[in-house]
Amino acid sequence: MERGGNGGQRLKTNCEILFERTRRGARSLRAKSPHATRRGQPGSARAWELAGRPAPPRLLPAGQGSGTGAMELPRGPAATELPPSHYSATRAAALAACYICHRLGSPGHGLAPRTVRRAHRQDIDGVGHKYYLELVLEDITDNDRTVNCTAEVLYHLGNKNIAPDVQFTTEGELQNTDEADNIFYNRIKSLEKELVAENIPDSHGNVSPEMQPIQLLAWVASGFVIWQNSTENTKFQLAQIKHVKQVRRPS
């Protein structure tokens, strides 16, 4: 992963991704990283109470939001509207997109930010800075496929050991990738030798079709690592998979 902007800083990390079938037949994705274990869980309900409203659920899945795509402006301390291109708004939007990709991505599709439509920032005394965002996400595999999204990002004041709070809703249904996920699952499971690969994409930016699901899995994993390691002054994105190795479970 690399940090955006002029700094050009990079964060190297090792990730383990578990891609499996649940008892009900659905696929589940879990990612973990040693870089993430030092950071706590998202902020407490008290932080949201100080923001003027009760703590919302951790996630509102696609299709379960208001369906209007309208951003709910805060109660409590006044929020300042930011230009959509403001660096702090684009950083918060990039973090929100990584978190959403971690929660909703799969070997069949991933999500990346396309544009920020509206942004507000709220300064909450003793808690931190909270961003209210309207943004458009695009499918990594199909740039013509987009989804509208609203997100709230809370950066905790002076506490680098707590990951930012991220809440979001998406408007409409996301692409169903069950068939593609099943194809990938069965292909990986049937390999005679464990998959090993390096440098995805290559130095020319190319990704072979058989490696595309691996890259999308990396987007899911990196979304978790980026969320856990982000602050208001960082903007990370996945740059390249240096090495990937399949490890079969005994079961």
Backbone bond lengths (Angstrom), bond angles and torsions (degrees), N, CA, C in turn:
res aa  C-N    CA-C-N  psi(-1)  N-CA   C-N-CA  omega(-1)  CA-C   N-CA-C  phi
1 M - - - 1.451 - - 1.508 109.05 -
2 E 1.305 116.69 151.32 1.441 119.56 177.84 1.506 110.18 -132.19
3 R 1.337 113.90 155.71 1.441 120.38 179.96 1.510 109.32 -92.66
4 G 1.333 115.96 133.51 1.450 120.26 -179.49 1.510 111.81 -73.78
5 G 1.332 115.78 171.97 1.452 120.31 179.18 1.513 111.18 92.03
6 N 1.335 115.53 -167.34 1.447 120.46 -174.98 1.516 112.85 -80.51
7 G 1.361 116.65 -14.75 1.451 118.87 -176.02 1.512 112.95 -67.52
8 G 1.332 117.21 -36.62 1.447 120.85 178.90 1.524 113.74 63.52
9 Q 1.316 117.66 22.63 1.449 120.57 -178.99 1.521 110.37 -72.91
10 R 1.339 115.75 149.70 1.458 120.84 -178.66 1.516 110.58 -125.35
11 L 1.306 115.08 147.06 1.453 122.75 176.60 1.522 107.56 -120.44
12 K 1.330 115.87 113.94 1.453 120.41 177.33 1.518 108.64 -95.79
13 T 1.310 116.83 136.71 1.457 119.99 -176.99 1.515 110.40 -147.50
14 N 1.310 115.48 154.23 1.460 122.25 171.69 1.520 108.48 -104.26
15 C 1.302 116.60 133.18 1.461 121.36 -179.17 1.516 109.90 -126.71
16 E 1.322 114.67 146.01 1.451 121.41 169.98 1.524 107.47 -113.40
17 I 1.330 116.66 129.83 1.460 121.79 -179.82 1.521 108.34 -119.64
18 L 1.306 116.00 123.24 1.465 121.34 176.15 1.520 108.54 -103.18
19 F 1.308 116.18 116.46 1.463 122.46 178.89 1.516 106.81 -116.09
20 E 1.325 116.93 112.88 1.456 120.30 -172.66 1.514 111.10 -143.59
21 R 1.310 114.85 172.34 1.457 122.12 173.14 1.519 109.04 -101.13
22 T 1.321 115.23 138.40 1.459 119.53 175.44 1.520 108.98 -85.37
23 R 1.319 115.80 177.07 1.461 119.77 -179.66 1.521 112.16 -63.60
24 R 1.316 115.71 -25.61 1.466 119.29 -179.31 1.520 112.09 -88.51
25 G 1.318 116.68 0.94 1.446 119.45 175.84 1.513 114.23 97.65
26 A 1.332 117.37 -10.39 1.454 119.41 -179.20 1.519 110.00 -80.51
27 R 1.333 116.10 156.07 1.438 120.09 176.61 1.521 109.75 -85.84
28 S 1.307 116.81 148.21 1.456 120.25 174.41 1.515 108.55 -130.68
29 L 1.317 115.02 146.31 1.455 122.13 -179.94 1.517 108.99 -121.25
30 R 1.327 116.19 131.98 1.445 120.33 174.15 1.514 108.15 -135.32
31 A 1.309 116.30 135.44 1.460 120.69 179.77 1.512 109.10 -125.98
32 K 1.321 115.65 145.38 1.450 119.24 174.22 1.518 108.48 -143.99
33 S 1.327 115.66 154.90 1.451 121.11 -177.50 1.506 109.21 -149.89
34 P 1.338 118.37 143.09 1.462 119.53 176.41 1.507 112.75 -63.60
35 H 1.339 117.91 -22.88 1.458 120.52 177.97 1.521 111.73 -70.52
36 A 1.339 116.27 -20.58 1.462 119.21 -172.97 1.522 112.66 -92.88
37 T 1.329 117.92 -16.74 1.446 119.33 -172.90 1.521 113.09 -70.67
38 R 1.316 117.47 -19.13 1.455 119.23 -178.95 1.518 112.31 -79.34
39 R 1.328 117.44 -13.60 1.446 120.82 -175.57 1.522 109.93 -99.69
40 G 1.320 115.72 141.00 1.453 120.21 -178.60 1.510 112.33 -78.20
41 Q 1.299 114.59 -176.51 1.452 121.01 175.93 1.516 109.57 -73.64
42 P 1.330 117.64 164.54 1.454 120.54 178.61 1.520 111.65 -55.52
43 G 1.321 114.97 163.86 1.454 121.61 -170.35 1.512 115.44 -59.34
44 S 1.303 115.25 165.89 1.451 121.82 -173.23 1.520 112.13 -80.87
45 A 1.340 114.38 169.66 1.458 119.59 177.16 1.527 110.41 -63.62
46 R 1.344 116.91 -27.11 1.463 120.07 179.99 1.527 111.39 -61.32
47 A 1.337 116.60 -36.36 1.457 119.38 179.07 1.520 111.20 -61.91
48 W 1.331 116.41 -40.56 1.465 119.51 179.97 1.524 110.43 -73.36
49 E 1.333 117.36 -33.01 1.454 120.13 177.05 1.527 110.71 -62.31
50 L 1.345 115.81 -41.77 1.456 120.05 177.94 1.521 111.50 -67.43
51 A 1.327 115.32 -23.93 1.461 118.75 178.47 1.519 112.00 -79.02
52 G 1.340 116.94 -2.26 1.451 119.46 175.73 1.504 114.65 99.36
53 R 1.346 118.26 10.82 1.446 120.53 179.18 1.518 109.91 -157.91
54 P 1.323 117.49 156.81 1.461 120.02 -179.04 1.515 111.88 -69.22
55 A 1.321 115.41 161.09 1.460 120.24 -179.99 1.517 110.24 -64.40
56 P 1.360 117.64 126.15 1.463 120.59 177.26 1.515 110.22 -80.80
57 P 1.333 118.10 168.53 1.458 119.52 174.18 1.518 110.39 -63.54
58 R 1.327 116.21 158.58 1.455 120.23 -175.73 1.516 112.05 -65.01
59 L 1.326 117.99 -27.25 1.454 119.96 -174.45 1.520 110.15 -152.75
60 L 1.319 114.95 135.61 1.461 121.20 169.11 1.524 106.74 -113.40
61 P 1.325 119.36 105.42 1.462 121.26 -174.08 1.516 111.90 -64.82
62 A 1.330 113.88 166.57 1.461 120.31 179.08 1.514 110.09 -56.08
63 G 1.340 114.89 137.47 1.450 119.74 176.95 1.510 114.23 86.31
64 Q 1.360 118.40 -4.72 1.445 120.58 -179.04 1.525 112.59 -113.28
65 G 1.317 116.43 9.81 1.449 119.94 175.55 1.516 110.27 -85.39
66 S 1.325 115.27 -163.43 1.455 119.55 -178.38 1.520 111.85 -70.54
67 G 1.359 116.04 -23.89 1.458 119.52 -178.51 1.510 112.80 82.21
68 T 1.336 117.28 -2.80 1.459 119.65 -178.19 1.505 112.06 -94.29
69 G 1.333 117.48 -20.48 1.448 120.58 -176.75 1.508 112.36 74.07
70 A 1.346 118.56 6.18 1.460 121.80 -177.45 1.516 110.10 -86.59
71 M 1.327 116.00 139.71 1.441 121.41 -179.12 1.526 110.05 -81.40
72 E 1.319 116.29 132.69 1.459 121.19 177.29 1.523 108.65 -86.18
73 L 1.323 116.93 111.01 1.455 120.91 -178.64 1.526 110.09 -75.01
74 P 1.332 116.56 153.73 1.460 119.90 -170.26 1.507 113.64 -74.09
75 R 1.350 113.62 154.30 1.443 120.69 164.73 1.519 107.44 -98.45
76 G 1.312 116.87 157.48 1.462 119.64 -177.64 1.518 109.91 96.69
77 P 1.353 118.38 -141.01 1.468 120.78 -178.09 1.518 111.76 -55.44
78 A 1.329 115.88 140.31 1.460 121.11 -177.06 1.526 110.38 -63.86
79 A 1.338 115.44 145.97 1.461 121.99 177.88 1.522 109.31 -105.05
80 T 1.312 115.67 142.48 1.458 122.65 179.76 1.520 109.55 -97.87
81 E 1.338 116.54 129.96 1.464 119.48 177.43 1.517 109.76 -75.04
82 L 1.338 115.89 137.38 1.454 122.38 179.48 1.514 110.10 -113.36
83 P 1.336 118.25 148.83 1.468 119.05 170.53 1.522 109.15 -60.08
84 P 1.322 118.96 138.63 1.468 120.69 -178.35 1.523 113.60 -55.76
85 S 1.345 116.69 -27.43 1.462 120.00 -178.71 1.525 112.86 -89.42
86 H 1.325 118.00 1.67 1.467 120.83 -179.46 1.532 109.32 -60.96
87 Y 1.331 115.92 139.93 1.460 119.29 -173.77 1.524 112.83 -58.70
88 S 1.332 117.61 -37.14 1.460 119.32 -178.90 1.528 111.36 -70.09
89 A 1.339 116.64 -32.87 1.468 120.28 177.61 1.518 110.88 -70.41
90 T 1.333 117.46 -41.45 1.463 119.91 -179.22 1.524 111.33 -70.11
91 R 1.341 116.83 -31.88 1.467 119.35 176.12 1.525 110.79 -66.82
92 A 1.311 116.70 -45.49 1.463 120.07 178.83 1.528 110.68 -63.98
93 A 1.331 116.64 -38.94 1.464 120.17 179.26 1.526 111.19 -66.00
94 A 1.336 116.87 -39.79 1.465 120.37 178.31 1.518 110.80 -63.34
95 L 1.345 116.76 -40.75 1.461 120.18 177.66 1.522 110.46 -64.50
96 A 1.336 117.02 -44.55 1.461 120.25 179.38 1.525 110.76 -59.91
97 A 1.333 117.25 -41.54 1.461 120.82 -179.77 1.524 111.47 -64.79
98 C 1.332 117.23 -39.55 1.467 120.56 177.78 1.528 110.72 -63.86
99 Y 1.328 115.87 -42.17 1.462 120.06 179.50 1.529 110.52 -63.86
100 I 1.332 116.22 -43.38 1.465 120.54 179.69 1.525 110.46 -63.65
101 C 1.331 116.73 -41.10 1.463 119.89 178.54 1.523 110.40 -63.98
102 H 1.317 116.77 -37.20 1.463 119.94 176.93 1.526 111.31 -63.23
103 R 1.331 117.00 -39.93 1.459 120.39 -176.74 1.532 112.93 -80.80
104 L 1.325 117.99 -32.62 1.463 120.62 -171.33 1.525 114.09 -116.28
105 G 1.338 118.04 -7.77 1.459 120.58 -177.73 1.517 112.31 -73.81
106 S 1.323 115.76 167.38 1.462 122.38 -178.75 1.527 107.78 -159.80
107 P 1.341 118.23 176.38 1.475 119.17 174.26 1.524 113.22 -64.64
108 G 1.334 116.55 -10.75 1.460 120.14 -178.38 1.509 114.79 -98.76
109 H 1.315 117.89 -18.22 1.462 118.97 178.82 1.521 109.43 -164.94
110 G 1.339 113.88 158.12 1.456 121.61 175.29 1.511 109.19 -142.96
111 L 1.309 116.88 164.46 1.459 121.74 -176.68 1.521 110.67 -122.60
112 A 1.318 115.83 140.44 1.460 122.42 178.83 1.523 108.48 -138.09
113 P 1.345 118.60 153.05 1.460 119.71 -178.95 1.523 112.06 -72.07
114 R 1.320 115.38 137.39 1.465 120.14 174.52 1.522 110.50 -103.31
115 T 1.340 116.44 -51.39 1.456 119.27 -178.77 1.520 110.21 -155.21
116 V 1.323 115.58 153.52 1.462 122.81 172.76 1.521 107.83 -101.51
117 R 1.319 117.03 125.16 1.459 120.78 -178.91 1.521 112.35 -90.54
118 R 1.329 116.28 -44.49 1.466 121.04 -179.76 1.521 108.37 -144.44
119 A 1.329 115.53 150.75 1.466 119.98 178.72 1.520 109.61 -150.35
120 H 1.325 116.05 137.57 1.457 123.70 173.48 1.525 108.60 -130.61
121 R 1.318 115.49 148.43 1.462 121.01 176.34 1.522 109.02 -123.96
122 Q 1.333 114.32 134.90 1.455 121.69 179.90 1.531 108.53 -120.64
123 D 1.328 116.80 126.90 1.459 122.26 176.75 1.525 108.83 -95.78
124 I 1.326 116.17 115.77 1.457 121.85 -176.75 1.525 107.94 -107.23
125 D 1.312 117.55 112.41 1.462 122.37 -176.31 1.521 111.12 -55.60
126 G 1.317 115.54 128.84 1.450 121.02 176.17 1.510 114.97 75.64
127 V 1.320 118.07 -0.49 1.470 121.30 -177.55 1.518 111.00 -118.97
128 G 1.333 117.24 -59.54 1.451 120.48 -179.08 1.511 112.20 156.48
129 H 1.314 115.48 -160.60 1.464 122.76 -178.88 1.520 108.98 -112.15
130 K 1.322 114.91 132.16 1.454 120.73 -177.00 1.524 109.74 -120.21
131 Y 1.323 116.01 134.14 1.462 122.05 -178.39 1.527 109.51 -113.19
132 Y 1.329 115.11 135.06 1.464 123.18 175.19 1.523 106.67 -110.77
133 L 1.317 117.42 123.73 1.459 121.35 -169.33 1.523 112.11 -130.36
134 E 1.317 115.70 142.10 1.459 123.42 163.61 1.516 106.19 -113.71
135 L 1.311 117.76 123.82 1.454 120.01 -178.12 1.516 111.51 -143.00
136 V 1.317 114.25 164.48 1.462 122.53 177.07 1.521 106.88 -114.72
137 L 1.336 115.88 128.24 1.452 121.86 176.15 1.520 109.29 -106.69
138 E 1.323 115.97 150.32 1.455 120.58 177.28 1.518 109.95 -123.62
139 D 1.322 115.11 150.37 1.458 120.94 177.61 1.524 108.66 -72.45
140 I 1.328 116.42 130.55 1.459 120.42 -178.27 1.519 111.36 -61.41
141 T 1.320 117.35 -32.47 1.465 121.04 -177.35 1.522 113.07 -87.95
142 D 1.333 117.51 -13.01 1.466 121.29 -177.03 1.524 107.89 -151.05
143 N 1.346 116.36 97.12 1.459 120.92 -175.41 1.520 113.43 -64.56
144 D 1.341 117.22 -17.79 1.459 119.91 179.15 1.530 112.03 -81.20
145 R 1.311 117.35 -10.07 1.460 121.55 -179.86 1.527 108.18 -98.20
146 T 1.327 116.65 115.54 1.461 120.91 -175.89 1.526 109.95 -127.25
147 V 1.327 115.11 164.02 1.458 121.73 177.04 1.517 108.06 -144.09
148 N 1.331 116.38 135.62 1.462 121.34 175.96 1.521 109.76 -81.26
149 C 1.311 115.85 147.20 1.457 120.11 -172.98 1.521 109.47 -148.48
150 T 1.323 116.96 144.43 1.458 122.53 166.82 1.517 107.57 -116.85
151 A 1.316 115.96 143.30 1.466 120.14 -176.52 1.519 109.97 -145.20
152 E 1.330 114.31 151.88 1.459 122.33 173.53 1.519 107.63 -125.70
153 V 1.321 116.34 129.10 1.460 122.47 -179.00 1.518 108.84 -124.42
154 L 1.317 116.87 123.14 1.461 122.15 179.03 1.520 109.57 -114.44
155 Y 1.343 116.11 115.12 1.457 122.22 174.02 1.529 108.19 -93.20
156 H 1.308 116.59 125.38 1.461 120.81 -176.28 1.528 110.33 -78.76
157 L 1.295 115.78 134.84 1.457 122.23 -174.24 1.524 111.16 -68.75
158 G 1.332 116.08 120.40 1.449 121.96 170.74 1.510 115.71 65.36
159 N 1.310 119.17 11.39 1.470 121.08 -178.13 1.523 108.62 -120.91
160 K 1.327 115.40 99.74 1.457 120.17 -178.14 1.522 112.92 -84.18
161 N 1.328 117.09 0.30 1.460 120.23 -179.89 1.524 112.75 -97.68
162 I 1.327 117.60 3.81 1.455 121.90 177.93 1.524 108.65 -119.44
163 A 1.317 115.99 125.61 1.456 119.90 177.81 1.520 109.92 -66.37
164 P 1.335 118.00 150.62 1.464 120.08 176.87 1.524 111.17 -60.29
165 D 1.336 115.80 147.65 1.459 120.68 170.90 1.523 108.71 -78.99
166 V 1.316 117.29 132.91 1.462 121.92 176.60 1.522 108.40 -131.26
167 Q 1.322 116.09 124.89 1.466 122.91 173.72 1.531 107.42 -123.28
168 F 1.337 117.41 146.14 1.460 118.02 -179.38 1.515 111.11 -154.56
169 T 1.312 114.71 159.37 1.460 122.72 167.26 1.524 107.70 -134.17
170 T 1.303 116.20 148.73 1.456 121.08 174.78 1.520 109.13 -116.78
171 E 1.304 115.81 148.77 1.469 121.38 -177.54 1.519 109.37 -99.13
172 G 1.316 117.09 120.30 1.453 120.81 179.19 1.513 111.81 89.05
173 E 1.322 115.65 -179.03 1.454 122.27 -176.84 1.523 110.65 -92.40
174 L 1.321 115.58 141.20 1.447 120.89 174.54 1.523 110.12 -82.79
175 Q 1.320 115.16 162.34 1.454 120.81 179.63 1.528 110.78 -59.80
176 N 1.321 116.18 133.13 1.455 121.18 176.46 1.524 108.69 -82.66
177 T 1.343 116.04 119.80 1.471 120.33 -176.70 1.524 111.79 -116.28
178 D 1.330 117.75 21.39 1.463 120.18 -177.56 1.526 111.76 -56.34
179 E 1.316 116.59 -43.50 1.467 119.43 -177.57 1.523 110.70 -64.55
180 A 1.340 116.85 -46.88 1.467 120.49 179.31 1.522 111.29 -63.62
181 D 1.323 116.67 -39.15 1.467 120.37 178.88 1.523 110.89 -64.25
182 N 1.331 116.82 -40.77 1.464 121.00 178.48 1.524 111.73 -64.36
183 I 1.323 115.71 -41.78 1.464 119.77 178.83 1.524 110.03 -60.83
184 F 1.325 115.85 -45.38 1.462 119.93 179.64 1.527 110.58 -63.86
185 Y 1.318 116.59 -45.82 1.470 121.07 -178.81 1.525 110.70 -57.85
186 N 1.315 116.85 -47.51 1.459 120.30 -177.67 1.528 111.72 -68.84
187 R 1.340 116.50 -36.09 1.468 119.21 179.16 1.523 111.02 -65.81
188 I 1.325 116.57 -45.30 1.459 120.22 -179.67 1.520 110.72 -66.12
189 K 1.316 116.48 -40.04 1.460 120.70 -178.12 1.524 111.90 -66.38
190 S 1.337 117.01 -29.76 1.465 120.57 -174.35 1.524 113.47 -91.83
191 L 1.323 118.61 -1.81 1.460 120.53 -179.59 1.533 110.34 -63.32
192 E 1.335 116.08 136.24 1.459 119.69 178.10 1.525 111.36 -70.23
193 K 1.335 116.57 -38.50 1.455 122.07 176.39 1.520 109.29 -115.56
194 E 1.332 115.72 145.22 1.461 119.49 179.21 1.528 110.40 -59.86
195 L 1.310 115.06 141.04 1.462 120.77 -179.76 1.526 110.69 -68.17
196 V 1.315 116.52 133.22 1.463 123.62 174.19 1.514 107.65 -135.09
197 A 1.324 117.36 132.46 1.461 120.93 -179.30 1.524 109.00 -152.16
198 E 1.327 115.61 162.74 1.460 121.88 -179.68 1.521 109.85 -140.64
199 N 1.322 114.46 156.67 1.466 123.22 170.19 1.529 112.70 51.97
200 I 1.329 114.50 73.18 1.468 122.25 176.88 1.530 108.08 -118.64
201 P 1.334 118.89 115.65 1.473 128.05 -4.78 1.528 111.74 -72.50
202 D 1.335 115.77 170.49 1.457 119.65 179.52 1.522 110.23 -77.17
203 S 1.320 116.20 -174.82 1.469 120.69 -175.34 1.517 113.12 -64.87
204 H 1.336 116.63 -16.19 1.468 120.65 178.08 1.524 112.15 -99.79
205 G 1.319 117.08 4.45 1.456 120.94 178.72 1.513 114.43 83.76
206 N 1.320 117.78 13.66 1.460 121.39 -176.77 1.526 111.37 -93.02
207 V 1.337 115.14 142.96 1.460 122.73 175.23 1.523 107.77 -129.05
208 S 1.325 117.55 122.20 1.462 119.97 179.43 1.523 109.34 -68.85
209 P 1.348 117.69 152.96 1.464 120.36 -178.39 1.533 113.38 -56.51
210 E 1.335 117.30 -37.35 1.464 118.70 -178.86 1.525 112.91 -71.95
211 M 1.349 116.32 -19.11 1.460 119.87 178.65 1.529 113.13 -94.68
212 Q 1.325 116.55 -7.34 1.465 118.75 -178.32 1.527 112.84 -61.19
213 P 1.353 120.17 -43.23 1.472 118.41 176.17 1.527 112.79 -60.88
214 I 1.336 117.50 -33.96 1.461 120.88 177.39 1.520 109.91 -64.99
215 Q 1.322 116.62 -41.81 1.463 119.81 178.05 1.528 111.12 -63.68
216 L 1.327 116.75 -39.44 1.457 120.02 179.08 1.525 111.19 -67.06
217 L 1.330 117.65 -36.51 1.457 120.49 173.74 1.527 110.43 -62.23
218 A 1.329 116.57 -37.62 1.461 120.25 178.27 1.526 111.15 -65.65
219 W 1.333 117.27 -34.37 1.466 120.42 175.11 1.529 109.80 -62.39
220 V 1.321 116.83 -40.50 1.462 120.62 178.26 1.526 110.16 -62.19
221 A 1.338 116.28 -49.12 1.458 120.59 -178.46 1.522 111.77 -65.80
222 S 1.330 116.79 -44.09 1.466 119.34 -178.63 1.520 111.17 -66.22
223 G 1.336 117.05 -29.41 1.458 119.35 176.53 1.514 111.72 -60.23
224 F 1.331 116.23 -38.83 1.463 120.65 177.39 1.525 111.04 -67.41
225 V 1.333 116.84 -46.13 1.466 120.85 -178.66 1.526 110.78 -63.98
226 I 1.328 116.45 -42.82 1.465 120.22 179.68 1.517 110.71 -63.22
227 W 1.324 116.93 -44.88 1.472 120.21 178.45 1.523 110.53 -57.34
228 Q 1.330 116.78 -46.32 1.451 120.55 -176.00 1.523 113.58 -69.34
229 N 1.330 117.93 -25.30 1.461 121.66 -174.20 1.521 113.97 -109.18
230 S 1.305 118.44 4.16 1.461 121.13 -176.58 1.520 111.75 -84.19
231 T 1.325 114.56 148.30 1.455 123.21 169.30 1.524 107.08 -129.65
232 E 1.312 115.79 179.27 1.463 119.72 -179.56 1.526 111.82 -66.10
233 N 1.328 117.17 -15.41 1.461 121.38 -176.16 1.522 113.26 -106.64
234 T 1.319 117.64 12.38 1.467 119.97 -179.45 1.521 110.65 -121.91
235 K 1.313 114.27 156.50 1.464 121.43 173.57 1.530 107.53 -148.26
236 F 1.320 116.10 97.10 1.456 121.61 -177.83 1.526 110.64 -98.99
237 Q 1.327 114.00 153.55 1.457 120.20 171.72 1.524 108.28 -149.93
238 L 1.335 115.58 153.64 1.458 120.05 178.87 1.521 109.55 -67.81
239 A 1.346 116.39 126.98 1.460 120.78 179.87 1.530 111.15 -100.86
240 Q 1.340 116.67 -50.81 1.458 119.22 -175.63 1.528 109.68 -163.32
241 I 1.314 115.16 146.33 1.464 121.20 169.41 1.525 106.82 -87.44
242 K 1.306 116.95 114.96 1.458 119.64 -179.46 1.524 111.84 -77.70
243 H 1.310 116.87 -38.34 1.464 119.65 -177.78 1.524 108.96 -155.76
244 V 1.314 116.30 138.27 1.460 121.37 175.44 1.524 108.87 -135.75
245 K 1.315 116.16 136.98 1.460 121.50 179.03 1.509 109.30 -138.84
246 Q 1.294 116.35 128.74 1.463 121.41 176.90 1.516 109.74 -79.71
247 V 1.309 116.75 133.76 1.460 122.83 175.93 1.515 108.05 -122.34
248 R 1.304 117.37 114.54 1.457 120.96 -178.61 1.513 110.68 -76.63
249 R 1.312 115.75 140.01 1.451 120.55 175.03 1.526 109.57 -84.45
250 P 1.328 118.05 150.45 1.469 120.40 -179.61 1.518 113.99 -56.37
251 S 1.349 116.74 -30.11 1.463 119.86 -178.29 1.514 111.55 -77.47
